[in-house]
Every structure is written in C-alpha cells, then in structure tokens.
C-alpha cells in the first residue's frame, strides 16, 4: 500500500555559495516544520549514484510520494545532494559542445568534497552537530569515504546497493560495460585516455540497464511503462540542456567511470571501510546486477570498527529498487535502522 501524500511537507531548492573553482551545488530539501518543531527530526542527506542526480533518484513524482516525501513524513529534515555536474548543480561549462572534451569530470574525490561542503552548509544552517547519510550505489563510496574521515559529523550510515571491488568476473553482470577491462587490465589506460568528460543516457538505455538480468516474467514487475515514462520526465527536467537533445538525454559526468576502471575494477577501493566508526546498514535488492550481493557481503566483512552493522537483502528489487513497486519496504527498513533504539544506544 502506498503512503498518502502529505500536504504539510515543504519543498526548498537550496544552493551553496560557489566554491573557488566555480562549482555551485544544489540541494533539494523537504521537511514538515510542525513535526520537526515537535519531535526534533533527524537530518538525513541522500547521495545519488553514477548516472541520475538527487531529484530523479530520491524525489521523483511517484504515486504516493518519493523517498524524500516518505522520510519527511516521518518527521525528518531531508536533503538530496546533486554532485557537481549532475542535475541542478552548476557544471563546468554552459556550452554542451564544450563538455565533449577534457578529462572525466567529477571524480569520487570531488564528489566527497561536495558532500563535505553540503554537510557543513546544513550543519551551519540548522545548528546540528551530525547528520545521517544515505548513499545509493556510487553514492555509497562517497558517503563511505566521507564517514571514514569524518565520523564525528555522521550519526548513522546507510549504504544502499553498495559498490565494492569487482571480483566476480564469471558472468557479465558488472556495470557500465567493464568486463573486458577487468579481464584485460592493459586496456584500462587506453580506455581512460579516450574517455570524455561526460556521457549521455537515453530512456531506452536506462530501461535496458534497469531490466538487465531479469527474465520475461519479471521484466515488467519492478516498474510499469507508465511509471517509467513519468520518472523519465523527472530525470530530464533536472537536465534542461539534455532535455533539448533529440532524443532527450540525461548527461552524466564520467568521473565515476574513470574511478571504476582505475580503482574498483583493478582491485583497489577509494576508502577504507575499517575506518568507519558509526552504525552502518548495508541493504540491496535480490535482483541487483549492478552491485551484486557479493559486493555487499565483502564490504560488510570489512566494516570492522563500526559499533553496529547490519546486512539485508530485500526481495523482488533491482539496483533501482528505490523507484520500484516494492520501494516502500526499502524505505521502511531504512527508517527502522535510523530510529531504532539498539543503534542509537551504541
């Protein structure tokens, strides 16, 4: 059953002051002022994955509301970050043609810097001392790296569909067409040399990636055609320049692709999970082919310093379970972890 839409939830689009490099970061905020005043709701910062920005990932116009709507309806003060070059955050060049050259944009180290700036911005505005972090896919490496180095600013960490080192090469279920590079490491430098700053993704490509690994019986179960079109409208509305292409595209920085080749497909992580000292939930869907369960299990094993950790695999969900028919189970499991007494007592 879908939750009812809450008319008391307020939406704000906030922008951080431009950095020295000209980057201007966007935050989508949602909250219920009366609930926060009464209950002192937690601050949650959501961090998106490799392709889609914070708004289509966490605040798409889904029936019954988005994940931000759900969390705000529980009394939390919630924010979705757009990493530099994604969505409504300022990109390096307003000229689309100019984006077709240069090095891969928005590497993980840059994204972690963006998250750090966003957390400090939020803490300064609210007077709080810590936030909860929820990362999706690549966002788990951003949140994981930040938490490993800034545990004093993080209360709890959720790693949804976590990315980890690619070791299971028996099949083709490795994201972004990287199996040839993992099988033939010498091809990596050649690939990186020719990798452009940005890539573009069409609806057809997004749909094919979404359903990868599903059979004919289950292919239409996670998301209907009508809901997919509705979500795609949200995705391209967050990228006005990409929306003007024919067909419309979502443009995504290639920094994450460069890091996948240079680090994760080469057996090297961008952060040390053993340095994370806050409670951690790792959670994913059973049909996740982009970040399969073996990644979550290995990451979970390496979380040696956390006072409390949990690994959950939820049924009938893909890598994009946060947008699918079973998404409320994911929302509820994360809500339970963020509010339960056992974690807060540690």
Protein Blocks (a to p, Z undefined) as FASTA:
>chain_A
ZZdddfkbccddddddddfkopacdddddddfklmmmnopacddddddfkbcfklmmmcc
cehiafklmmmmnopacdddddehiajbccfbfblklmmgcjdehifklmmmmmmmmmmm
mmmmnopabdcdddehjlmmmmmmmmmmmmmlpfbdcdehiacddfblmbmcbghhlmmm
mmmmmlmmmmmmmpcfbdcddfklmmmmmmgoiafklmmmmpcfklmmmmmmmmmmmmmk
lmmpccddddddfklmmmmmmmmmnopafbdfklpccdcdddddfklmklgfklmmmmmm
mmmmbcbdcddddehiafklmmmmklmmmmmmmmmmmmmmklmmZZ
